[in-house]
Amino acid sequence: MAMDTPAKRFVPLSDDAAVIAIVEAFKARTLPFADWSHQAHLATGLWHVATHGEEAAKGLLREGIRAYNLSVGGVNTDMRGYHETVTMYFVWSAARFLERFPHKGLATRVNAYVEGPFGAKDGIFTFWTKERLLTPEARLAWRDPDIRPLDADALC
C-alpha cells in the first residue's frame, strides 16, 4: 500500500470480534489481500503491541507481514511488499497511543487509533520526508527520521 494514497474515512470496527477476525485471518494467512487495508494493518499492529508488548510486536509483525505478503502472491523486495521503517514507525505509534489513551475494549481502542493522529497515514511525514521514507533503503532497514526525532507530542 502506497504511503501517498489519499486519506479516507474508515468504517469503525463493530466489536472486539471484528478485530480478532482480522488478526486471526492475518496470522492464518487467509485474509484476502483486498481486505489488507491501512485499517487492517493498524488493527493487527495495535493488537500485537497490546498483546505482546512493543519489542516483541516488532519481530512478530516483521515476520508476519513478510509471510502474509508471500502467501497472497506478493513479494518482499526493495521496491514492494514489507517496509521496515513504516512498520516500525507504526509499532512505535501504537505503543505511544496505548500509553496515552488506554481505552477500554479492543474495538474502541483500534477505532480511536485508526481515526486519530497516531494512526493517520500522513502522521509519519511529521518525522520523515517522502524522499527518505520512500526509498529502497528505508523499505529494507530502519532509517532514522530526517525531519525530527520521534516524539509523541508532535502527533497531538
HUNORUR-V803457 format. One record per residue. N is the residue number from 1. RES is the residue in one small letter. SS is DSSP state (h for helix, s for strand, l for the rest). PHI is phi in whole degrees, 0 to 359 (* if undefined). OMEGA is omega in radians with two decimals (999 if undefined). Layout:
((N:RES:SS:PHI:OMEGA) (N:RES:SS:PHI:OMEGA))
This chain:
((1:m:l:*:-3.12) (2:a:l:287:3.13) (3:m:l:285:-3.10) (4:d:l:261:3.08) (5:t:l:286:-3.09) (6:p:l:296:3.07) (7:a:l:291:3.09) (8:k:l:219:3.10) (9:r:l:277:-3.13) (10:f:l:266:3.01) (11:v:l:279:-3.12) (12:p:l:303:3.06) (13:l:l:289:-2.94) (14:s:l:288:-3.08) (15:d:l:197:-3.12) (16:d:h:300:-3.14) (17:a:h:298:3.12) (18:a:h:293:3.09) (19:v:h:293:-3.14) (20:i:h:300:3.12) (21:a:h:298:3.09) (22:i:h:296:-3.10) (23:v:h:298:-3.12) (24:e:h:295:3.11) (25:a:h:293:3.06) (26:f:h:298:-3.10) (27:k:h:295:3.13) (28:a:h:277:-3.13) (29:r:l:63:3.10) (30:t:l:247:3.12) (31:l:l:292:3.10) (32:p:l:301:-3.11) (33:f:h:303:3.13) (34:a:h:298:3.13) (35:d:h:267:-3.11) (36:w:l:273:-3.09) (37:s:l:276:3.03) (38:h:h:303:3.12) (39:q:h:299:3.12) (40:a:h:293:3.06) (41:h:h:303:-3.08) (42:l:h:292:3.09) (43:a:h:299:3.14) (44:t:h:295:3.13) (45:g:h:296:-3.13) (46:l:h:297:3.10) (47:w:h:301:3.14) (48:h:h:298:-3.14) (49:v:h:294:-3.14) (50:a:h:294:-3.07) (51:t:h:274:-2.99) (52:h:h:247:-3.06) (53:g:l:90:-3.03) (54:e:h:299:-3.06) (55:e:h:294:3.13) (56:a:h:295:-3.14) (57:a:h:299:3.14) (58:k:h:304:-3.12) (59:g:h:292:-3.14) (60:l:h:297:-3.14) (61:l:h:286:3.10) (62:r:h:304:-3.11) (63:e:h:287:-3.13) (64:g:h:295:-3.14) (65:i:h:292:3.11) (66:r:h:300:-3.14) (67:a:h:294:3.11) (68:y:h:300:3.14) (69:n:h:306:3.14) (70:l:h:295:-3.09) (71:s:h:293:3.13) (72:v:l:258:3.09) (73:g:l:86:3.11) (74:g:l:273:3.13) (75:v:l:228:3.01) (76:n:l:230:-3.10) (77:t:l:236:3.10) (78:d:l:284:-3.13) (79:m:l:240:-3.05) (80:r:l:215:3.06) (81:g:l:88:-3.04) (82:y:l:305:3.12) (83:h:l:235:-3.06) (84:e:h:300:-3.06) (85:t:h:294:3.12) (86:v:h:296:-3.12) (87:t:h:297:-3.13) (88:m:h:293:3.04) (89:y:h:298:-3.09) (90:f:h:288:2.98) (91:v:h:295:3.10) (92:w:h:302:-3.09) (93:s:h:293:3.09) (94:a:h:297:3.13) (95:a:h:296:3.12) (96:r:h:293:3.09) (97:f:h:300:-3.11) (98:l:h:297:3.08) (99:e:h:294:-3.03) (100:r:h:272:-3.02) (101:f:l:229:-3.11) (102:p:l:281:3.13) (103:h:l:297:3.07) (104:k:l:269:3.10) (105:g:l:86:-3.09) (106:l:h:298:-3.12) (107:a:h:298:3.11) (108:t:h:299:3.13) (109:r:h:294:-3.14) (110:v:h:299:-3.12) (111:n:h:299:3.12) (112:a:h:294:3.11) (113:y:h:296:-3.11) (114:v:h:298:-3.05) (115:e:h:277:-3.05) (116:g:l:260:-3.07) (117:p:l:294:-3.12) (118:f:l:289:-3.14) (119:g:l:258:-3.11) (120:a:l:297:3.10) (121:k:h:303:-3.06) (122:d:h:277:3.09) (123:g:h:301:-3.14) (124:i:h:298:-3.12) (125:f:h:280:2.92) (126:t:h:288:-3.01) (127:f:l:246:-3.10) (128:w:l:240:2.92) (129:t:l:280:3.07) (130:k:h:300:-3.12) (131:e:h:300:3.12) (132:r:h:275:-3.03) (133:l:h:290:-3.03) (134:l:l:267:3.11) (135:t:l:242:3.05) (136:p:h:302:-3.12) (137:e:h:298:3.13) (138:a:h:287:3.09) (139:r:h:289:-3.03) (140:l:h:276:-3.09) (141:a:l:208:3.12) (142:w:l:302:3.02) (143:r:l:234:3.13) (144:d:l:297:3.09) (145:p:l:301:3.13) (146:d:l:247:3.07) (147:i:l:261:-3.14) (148:r:l:201:3.09) (149:p:l:296:3.08) (150:l:l:301:-3.09) (151:d:l:205:-3.08) (152:a:h:300:3.14) (153:d:h:296:3.13) (154:a:h:291:-3.12) (155:l:h:268:-3.08) (156:c:l:270:999))
